[in-house]
Amino acid sequence: MTTLLDSSPISVVDALRGDRTKRPLIDTASAAGLRSLLDDGIYEVIGAERLTTPLVLRASTLHQRAATTDIMTSGTGRLRGVLVSQILRLLSVGVSIDHAFDDALCAWRGEVGTNDLLEHLDQLDDDERARLATDLDAHCVTLSRALGEIPARWRPRSAARAIQRLAGGNVVLRDVVDLVIGNTTSDVASIALFDVTTSPLGEGAERTMRYHALVQTLRTSTMPLRSCTFSTATGELWVRDVDYSLLARSVDEVLTCVRDLWSAR
């Protein structure tokens, strides 16, 4: 399902949760089979050798394999993406955004202290900083209008990190999902995964959505309900209901990346 939220009454929250009466029963059986497919596929590539340094995959690894132009490589583009993610974190817990740039930057500094990207921001001149702040305001407006109110009972978790070791630790899957809502204790699928990007959506976004769903399934042994991504550049929301075929496709994509990383060593 693809939705342009600027022209639709539906909010991101509506799309994430959907109609409870139409949700599938919770699937706790598929995770083991998916892990076996991954372990067997990795063994075919690496063999029984135990690596001193594992192959590490992230969502960006799969994203960059896609033939897209929506990857931001500039420092300013990366800054914008991080700051929008901080705005999502604030909005998800009901914080009112008065000054997008200042509020996001304050939250970011409080989280990480300092890093290379923050140092890059501090080196911007006044004009560059003002352009970034103006740009961020526009993305913040698009996100805040589309998001909707997230009830606390849905247990929103922002910047949700996960790590999964496969094939005896030879391959490590790392992931960060901008926002996760729901829980795994219901009798029906209820976990929804949500990412936000400041770029137009493309093939890389599709791969990322599938990867998020796969890592979540492996981590919790429970298949999530759906995986979604929202572009603050276009107001477009992509929503994919998670099923076995979607996860199996992600397994194939992960194994392709493993082969590429192994051959590049």
PyMOL commands that set and color helices and strands:
alter all, ss='L'
color gray80, all
select helices_A, chain A and resi 5-7+12-17+20-22+30-46+59-65+75-92+100-112+116-122+126-147+152-154+167-169+203-220+244-263
alter helices_A, ss='H'
color red, helices_A
select strands_A, chain A and resi 2-4+55-57+157-166+171-181+192-197+226-231+236-241
alter strands_A, ss='S'
color yellow, strands_A
deselect
rebuild
show_as cartoon
